[in-house]
Amino acid sequence: MVSSAAIAAAAAIALGMVMTPGPNMIYLASRTITQGRRAGLISLGGVATGFAVYVSVTTAGLSAVFAAVPAGYTAIKVGGALYLLWLAVQAVRPGGATAFAPKELPADRPRRLYTMGLVTSLLNPKIAVLYVSLLPQLADPAAGPVAPQILLLGLTQVAVAVTVNGLVVLSAGSIAGFLARRPGWQRAQRYLMGTVLAALAVRIGLDRSRAAFTA
C-alpha cells in the first residue's frame, strides 16, 4: 500500500504545479469569463478527463516505456520546456493575455467545450512531465504492487488539480473584474505569470533525471 508520506508528496507536487498558471488555467479562466461558469465547468469536465487518461496510461506502465527509451522521455521534456517558455514570452509581451485578462473566445456548444478542455489537458506539458517523471518515483516496490500505488497517487493529483481549477472557474469573473479596475495589479500578475512559467521551463529543460517505473 502506498505510504501517507508519498500521498502527501504527490499532493504537494500537484498543488505547486496547478498553482503555476499554465494551459489549463488559462483556458478555463478564458472560457469562464467569456461564456460563463457553466461553460467553464463543462470545460473543467474535459480537463478532468484528460487527467484520468494520464492516470490510466501511467498505471498501465507508460513510464516503463520512456525508461527503456530515454530519447522519448527527453523529447517530452524538451518539448514541454519550449512550450512553457513560449507561454512565458506570450505573457510578458505588450498586450499579452493573462489567465484572468484573456482574449475573447467564441461561444461554443457543450460538446466542443468538453472536447477543448480534454485536448488542452492532454497537451499540457506540465501534466505529461508530472506523470512520466515524478509520480512513478513516489511508488515503493517494497510496499506491494506498484500499479495500485500509481493509481492512488494519480487520483491524489486529480483531486488537487480539479479542486484548484474548480475554484478558478468559480472566481474567474471576480478576479478579472478586480484586475480590470487595477491595471498595475494586472501588469504585475502578467509578469509574475511569465517569470514562473520561464523558471519552470528552465528547471524542466535542465533536469537530467530519467523516468522511473518499477513493475
C-alpha positions in Angstrom: 0.0 0.0 0.0 1.2 3.5 -0.8 2.5 5.4 2.2 0.9 8.5 3.6 4.2 10.4 3.0 4.0 9.5 -0.7 0.4 10.7 -0.9 1.4 14.0 0.8 4.3 14.4 -1.5 2.1 13.8 -4.6 -0.4 16.4 -3.2 2.3 18.9 -2.7 3.7 18.4 -6.2 0.3 18.6 -7.7 -0.6 21.8 -5.8 2.7 23.5 -6.8 2.2 22.7 -10.5 -1.5 23.6 -10.7 -0.9 27.0 -8.9 1.5 27.8 -11.7 -0.5 29.4 -14.5 -0.5 27.2 -17.5 -2.6 26.0 -20.4 -5.4 24.5 -18.3 -5.8 27.5 -16.0 -5.6 30.0 -19.0 -8.2 28.1 -21.0 -10.6 27.6 -18.1 -10.4 31.3 -17.0 -10.8 32.4 -20.6 -13.8 30.2 -21.2 -15.5 31.2 -17.9 -15.0 34.9 -18.4 -16.2 34.9 -22.0 -19.1 32.3 -21.7 -20.0 31.9 -18.1 -19.4 29.5 -15.2 -21.5 26.7 -16.8 -19.2 26.7 -19.8 -16.2 26.8 -17.5 -17.4 23.8 -15.5 -18.2 21.8 -18.7 -14.6 22.6 -19.9 -13.3 21.5 -16.5 -15.0 18.1 -17.0 -12.9 17.7 -20.2 -9.7 18.8 -18.3 -10.5 16.2 -15.6 -11.0 13.5 -18.2 -7.5 14.3 -19.5 -6.1 13.8 -16.0 -7.9 10.4 -15.9 -6.3 9.4 -19.2 -2.9 10.2 -17.8 -3.6 8.2 -14.6 -4.7 5.2 -16.7 -1.8 5.1 -19.1 0.8 5.7 -16.3 -0.7 2.9 -14.2 -0.5 0.7 -17.2 3.2 1.3 -17.4 3.8 4.2 -19.8 6.8 5.3 -17.7 8.4 2.0 -18.3 8.4 2.7 -22.0 10.2 6.0 -21.5 12.6 4.5 -19.1 13.5 1.9 -21.7 13.7 4.6 -24.5 15.4 7.6 -22.9 15.2 9.6 -26.2 11.4 9.6 -26.0 11.4 10.9 -22.4 14.0 13.6 -23.4 11.8 14.7 -26.3 8.8 15.1 -23.9 10.8 17.2 -21.5 12.4 19.4 -24.2 9.2 19.9 -26.0 7.4 20.8 -22.7 10.1 23.2 -21.7 10.0 25.0 -25.0 6.2 25.2 -24.9 6.3 26.7 -21.4 8.9 29.2 -22.5 6.7 30.2 -25.4 3.8 30.8 -23.0 6.1 32.9 -20.8 7.0 35.1 -23.7 3.4 35.5 -24.7 2.6 36.5 -21.1 5.1 39.3 -20.8 4.9 40.8 -24.3 2.9 44.0 -24.6 -0.7 43.2 -24.8 -0.1 39.6 -23.9 -3.0 37.6 -22.4 -3.0 36.6 -18.8 -5.1 33.9 -17.1 -7.6 36.5 -15.9 -7.4 39.0 -18.7 -7.8 36.8 -21.8 -8.9 37.4 -25.3 -12.5 36.8 -26.1 -13.4 33.3 -27.2 -16.4 32.5 -29.4 -19.3 30.8 -27.7 -19.2 27.0 -28.2 -21.6 24.2 -27.6 -21.2 21.9 -24.6 -19.7 19.0 -26.6 -17.0 21.3 -28.0 -16.4 22.9 -24.6 -15.8 19.4 -23.2 -13.6 18.4 -26.1 -11.4 21.5 -26.0 -10.9 21.0 -22.2 -9.9 17.4 -22.8 -7.4 18.4 -25.6 -5.9 21.2 -23.6 -5.4 18.8 -20.7 -3.8 16.1 -22.8 -1.4 18.5 -24.5 -0.4 20.2 -21.2 3.4 19.6 -20.9 3.3 20.1 -17.2 0.9 17.2 -16.7 2.9 15.0 -19.1 6.1 15.7 -17.1 4.3 15.1 -13.8 3.1 11.7 -14.8 6.0 10.5 -16.8 8.8 11.7 -14.4 7.5 12.5 -10.9 4.6 10.4 -9.7 6.2 7.0 -10.6 9.2 7.8 -8.4 7.0 8.0 -5.3 5.9 4.4 -5.6 7.7 1.9 -3.4 8.0 -1.7 -4.7 8.7 -2.9 -1.2 5.2 -1.7 -0.1 3.4 -4.0 -2.6 2.3 -3.9 -6.2 3.3 -0.7 -7.8 0.3 -0.2 -10.2 -2.3 0.4 -7.3 0.2 2.8 -5.8 0.5 4.8 -9.0 -3.3 4.8 -9.3 -3.8 6.2 -5.9 -1.0 8.8 -6.4 -2.6 9.8 -9.7 -6.1 10.1 -8.1 -4.5 12.4 -5.5 -3.2 14.7 -8.2 -6.6 14.7 -9.9 -8.4 15.7 -6.7 -6.0 18.6 -6.0 -6.0 19.8 -9.6 -9.7 19.6 -10.1 -10.3 21.4 -6.8 -8.0 24.3 -7.6 -9.2 24.6 -11.2 -12.8 24.5 -10.0 -12.0 27.5 -7.7 -10.6 29.2 -10.7 -13.8 28.7 -12.7 -16.0 29.9 -9.8 -13.9 33.0 -9.1 -12.5 34.0 -12.6 -15.1 36.7 -13.1 -14.4 38.4 -9.8 -10.7 38.2 -10.2 -10.9 39.6 -13.8 -13.0 42.5 -12.6 -10.6 43.3 -9.8 -7.6 43.3 -12.2 -9.5 45.3 -14.8 -10.0 48.1 -12.2 -6.3 48.0 -11.2 -4.0 48.0 -14.3 -0.9 47.9 -12.1 -2.1 44.6 -10.5 -2.8 43.2 -13.9 0.7 44.0 -15.2 2.2 42.5 -12.0 0.1 39.3 -12.4 1.2 39.1 -16.1 4.9 39.4 -15.3 4.7 37.1 -12.3 3.0 34.5 -14.6 5.7 34.9 -17.2 8.5 34.6 -14.7 7.1 31.5 -13.1 6.5 29.8 -16.5 10.0 30.6 -17.6 11.5 29.3 -14.4 9.6 26.1 -14.7 10.7 25.8 -18.3 14.4 26.2 -17.3 14.0 23.7 -14.5 12.4 21.1 -16.7 15.0 21.7 -19.5 18.0 21.4 -17.2 16.6 18.3 -15.3 18.8 15.3 -16.1 16.6 12.7 -14.4 15.1 9.7 -16.2 11.6 8.4 -15.8 11.4 5.6 -13.2 8.8 2.9 -13.0 9.2 -0.5 -11.4 6.6 -3.1 -12.3 
